[in-house]
């Protein structure tokens, strides 16, 4: 199955007595066909899960992500899902090129640290 990377903007809702809330786009609104009949969580798990931005999370900022209430995460999803999500939430979902995915993964992702750690420990 072909997949494409999308970068999603997560919002942190101000703290309440129960703590902060993370707001995702309501991906359940994407058609069942584009979700391959799966729930959002099942779809995410089927394609490797999230790739979180390690360089700038909630409460942090940098030139690429200046708002401390926003956090970027990348998911691999079917192309039809990406098409619908981009159309529904153009300010929160962006399809990445292969080069942009590699840059995010190498320079900003938590996964990049794991690869470096494994390489350092076991060689490669």
C-alpha positions as CSV (number, residue, x, y, z in Angstrom):
1,X,0.0,0.0,0.0
2,X,1.3,3.4,-0.9
3,X,1.7,5.9,1.9
4,X,2.5,9.6,2.0
5,X,3.8,11.7,4.9
6,X,1.6,14.5,6.4
7,X,2.7,17.0,9.0
8,X,0.0,17.7,11.5
9,X,-0.2,20.7,13.8
10,X,-1.4,19.8,17.3
11,X,-2.7,22.5,19.6
12,X,-2.3,22.6,23.3
13,X,-5.5,23.9,25.0
14,X,-4.7,25.9,28.2
15,X,-4.4,24.0,31.4
16,X,-7.4,23.2,33.4
17,X,-7.7,21.5,36.8
18,X,-7.2,18.2,34.9
19,X,-4.1,19.4,33.0
20,X,-3.6,20.4,29.4
21,X,-5.5,19.0,26.5
22,X,-4.0,18.2,23.2
23,X,-6.2,19.0,20.2
24,X,-5.8,16.9,17.1
25,X,-7.8,17.7,13.9
26,X,-11.0,15.5,14.1
27,X,-9.6,12.8,11.8
28,X,-12.7,10.7,12.3
29,X,-14.4,13.1,9.9
30,X,-12.2,11.8,7.1
31,X,-14.2,9.3,5.0
32,X,-14.2,5.7,6.1
33,X,-13.0,4.7,2.6
34,X,-9.9,7.0,3.0
35,X,-9.3,5.5,6.4
36,X,-9.5,2.0,4.8
37,X,-12.4,1.2,7.2
38,X,-10.1,1.7,10.2
39,X,-10.4,4.2,13.1
40,X,-7.9,6.9,13.2
41,X,-5.8,5.2,15.9
42,X,-5.9,1.9,14.0
43,X,-4.8,3.6,10.9
44,X,-1.9,5.4,12.7
45,X,-0.8,2.1,14.3
46,X,-1.0,0.3,11.0
47,X,1.5,2.6,9.4
48,X,4.2,3.0,12.1
49,X,2.7,5.6,14.4
50,X,3.6,9.2,14.9
51,X,7.0,10.9,14.4
52,X,7.1,13.7,16.9
53,X,9.1,16.9,16.6
54,X,11.8,16.8,19.2
55,X,13.2,20.2,18.4
56,X,10.2,22.2,19.5
57,X,7.4,20.7,21.6
58,X,4.7,22.3,23.7
59,X,6.0,25.2,25.8
60,X,9.0,25.6,23.4
61,X,9.7,27.6,20.3
62,X,12.2,27.9,17.6
63,X,12.3,29.7,14.2
64,X,10.5,26.8,12.4
65,X,7.9,26.4,15.2
66,X,7.6,29.8,17.0
67,X,4.3,29.2,18.8
68,X,4.8,27.3,22.1
69,X,1.2,26.1,22.1
70,X,1.7,24.2,18.8
71,X,3.5,20.9,18.2
72,X,4.2,19.2,14.9
73,X,3.9,15.5,14.3
74,X,4.3,13.5,11.1
75,X,2.2,10.5,10.1
76,X,2.4,8.1,7.1
77,X,-1.1,7.7,5.7
78,X,-2.8,6.5,2.5
79,X,-2.8,9.2,-0.3
80,X,-6.7,9.4,-0.2
81,X,-6.5,10.2,3.6
82,X,-3.9,12.9,3.0
83,X,-6.0,14.4,0.2
84,X,-9.1,14.7,2.4
85,X,-7.2,15.8,5.5
86,X,-5.5,18.6,3.6
87,X,-8.8,19.7,2.1
88,X,-10.6,19.7,5.5
89,X,-7.8,21.3,7.6
90,X,-5.4,23.2,5.2
91,X,-4.1,25.2,8.2
92,X,-3.3,22.1,10.2
93,X,-2.3,19.3,7.7
94,X,0.4,19.6,5.1
95,X,1.7,16.8,2.8
96,X,5.4,16.6,2.9
97,X,7.7,15.8,0.0
98,X,10.2,12.9,0.4
99,X,13.0,15.4,1.0
100,X,11.0,17.3,3.6
101,X,10.2,14.1,5.4
102,X,13.9,13.1,5.4
103,X,14.8,16.6,6.8
104,X,12.2,16.4,9.5
105,X,13.2,12.9,10.5
106,X,16.9,13.6,10.5
107,X,16.8,17.0,12.2
108,X,13.7,17.2,14.3
109,X,12.3,13.8,15.2
110,X,12.6,11.7,18.3
111,X,13.1,8.7,16.1
112,X,16.3,10.3,14.7
113,X,17.8,10.2,18.2
114,X,17.0,6.5,18.5
115,X,18.7,5.7,15.2
116,X,21.8,7.6,16.3
117,X,21.8,5.8,19.7
118,X,21.4,2.3,18.1
119,X,24.1,3.1,15.6
120,X,26.5,4.3,18.3
121,X,25.7,1.2,20.5
122,X,25.7,-1.5,17.9
123,X,27.4,0.0,14.8
124,X,25.8,-0.1,11.4
